[in-house]
Amino acid sequence: MSVTRTTDRSAAAVVGERPLAVELAEWAVQLEPSPADLELAQRSLLDTVAVALAARSNPLRPIASLLPEAGNWAAMAHVLDFDDLHLESTAHISAVCVPAVLASGGDARAYLAAAGVMARIGAALGWTHYAQGWHATCTAGAPAAAVAVAMSLGLNVEETARAIALAVPAAGGVQRAFGTSAKALQVGFAADAGERATCLVVAGATADPTALDEWFGLVRGRREQSLPRAPAVPGGLAIKLFPCCYALQRPISAVQRFKVSVEAIQKVILHTPAATLQPLIHHRPATGLESKFSIEYAVAATLLDGSPGFRSFEDPAVSRPEARALLARVQTVASPGGTDLLDGELQVDILLRDGSTVSQRLALPPGAPGVPPTAEQLLAKFSDCGEDIPGLLRDLTWERATEILRRELPSQQASVVGART
């Protein structure tokens, strides 16, 4: 019996078409950042270092420290779910790319090259990839981390393409990890795998650049016919102002607008496209980690706390009787479809015990690319991350950031790059 294998023409490499890994590597090597690109890179550095340091006392800390530096710092940058997001790819770009660059001695340009590759791979994988349950931060992150290290080490196009291809076997991660330590750790695995792949290429490892095209076919990605040359990160990055899943930033922001007492609330009804609920898998969370992926709890915590911060998403807060009672009164009505976490508009109706209803509608929350955070909002976020954080971030350079993370979040293993050199 013979078996015929078929692939989507838009996903797999075809005769005469250059491998996607080569095109991405060429773009990365030739990148000349604009002033706007460099401004984004600096903000990403500040934001990522701040949220990583905020996790210094997190229970994951001793576990993540078993990974080499890139993986360790990536896991710690992601564990609080306070790091930035690229909406078009639904990927936490900086949590992967900043640590990989810092661990390999790179700079803003290396970050932008890696972030740009991650954004382009993630966008080409598309919403369908995320909706199927993949964790795009990891699937797009491993090849991007390879680019981060390749640019830091000054590799050429051919070497960088091989590094991307060699990182493909590690391009995995699933949303079922959300609400557990595995979510942050698999982000760490992506950064670590990309770093390791590049170092192995430097040591002489070979790889077929068409591996990325082959993988695209397997996961039903759709290769773009032409790669945008600029900006470095198409669409920009969304900054979180609340330490939880990005899908909760809009509901929290909308609920904050209400001026009602909890005692007066009979029911809260949220109307939103189904896509915006994709990662919100915990409807009755039992732990702080689970609560970061619960729209019911996020609404309850906002009504109780005003501006939900770190303590709102810890185990004791989740178990509050008043929070348990309130989240049971939250109902979500999902309209079919949608293609991203900010699709359409969110409408929140609060039915009051006196029979009246108050409503709010919101399209973009503060911190979204279309509503960038103010300097005051960023300072408030950094201050919430720790009293010493604003001082540590003052005039922060990439070299200084590496020194700070090595002091504050040391790894029990040497950096893969350091071990190679």
Secondary structure, 3 states (H helix, E strand, C coil): CCCCCCCCCCCCCCCCCCCHHHHHHHHHHHCCCCHHHHHHHHHHHHHHHHHHHHCCCCCCHHHHCCCCHHHHHHHHHHCCCCCCEECCCCECHHHHHHHHHHHCCCCHHHHHHHHHHHHHHHHHHHHHHHHCCECHHHHCHHHHHHHHHHHHHCCCHHHHHHHHHHHHHHCCCEHHHCCCHHHHHHHHHHHHHHHHHHHHHHCCCCCCCCHHHHHHHHCCCCCCCCCCCCCCCCCCCECCCCCCCHHHHHHHHHHCCCCCCHHHEEEEEEEEEHHHHCCCCCCCCCCHHHHCCCHHHHHHHHHHHCCCCHHHHCHHHHCCHHHHHHHCCEEEEEECCCCCCCCCCEEEEEEECCCCEEEEEECCCCCCCCCCCCHHHHHHHHHHHCCCHHHHHCCCCHHHHHHHHHHHCCCCCCCHHHHHC
